[in-house]
Amino acid sequence: GSAVTEELRHLALPDARVEVTVMPGAESVAGRDEVTILLAPHPGAEPRPVARGASGGELSRVMLAIEVVIAQSDPVPTFVFDEVDAGIGGAAAIEVGRRLAQLAKTSQVIAVTHLAQVAAFAGNHLSVVKSGDGSVTASSVRRLAGEEREAEMARLLSGLADSATALEHARELLSLGGHNH
C-alpha cells in the first residue's frame, strides 16, 4: 500500500492513501484469500474499495500505480493499457504519460489513448482508424512521425489537425515528451 500511495503522489493524487486488506477464505479455483484494494482519495475520506468507490480517473491511476510498483521488483515484458487515462486531463494526463514512459524503459508498453498529453511520451505513435461500409468494419494502423504526428496530436487536442494554435501546443507537448521536432 505505501509504495502505491507514494506513486499516486506523482499521478496528481497527492493526498490519496491506498490500503490492502486480505481476508482468508475457503479454497476455490480463484484462490483462497479475498484481496481488496481500498482508496481514500483525499484527507478525511474513509477508505473504500476501488471497485465501488473510485471515479474512473482514480481507478485508472490506482491501476497504473500498482503496475509501476510491481514492475520495479518484477519486470513484466509487456503492459497493455486500454485508456488508462480515462477521466483525467491536463497535468494528471502528463504525469500518466511520464509514468508510462518510465515503464517503457524496462518493458514494452502498449497504450490506447485519446489524450495528446499521454501520446506525447510515446516512443512510437500509431493511429488506428476504423472504417466500414455498413456490413463490414475494418481497422487500419499507421505509424505516425514528424508533421503527421504533430497533426494527429493537434487533432487530439482540438479536433482540428490544421489549427495553428493546436499545432503549436502539440509541438510543445512532444518536446515535453522528449521528442524534438
Secondary structure, 3 states (H helix, E strand, C coil): CHHHHHHHHCCCCCCCEEEEEEECCCCECCECCEEEEEEECCCCCCCEEHHHHCCHHHHHHHHHHHHHHHHHHCCCCEEEEECCCCCCCHHHHHHHHHHHHHHCCCCEEEEECCCHHHHCCCCCEEEEEEEECCCCEEEEEEEECHHHHHHHHHHHHHCCCCCHHHHHHHHHHHHHCCCCC
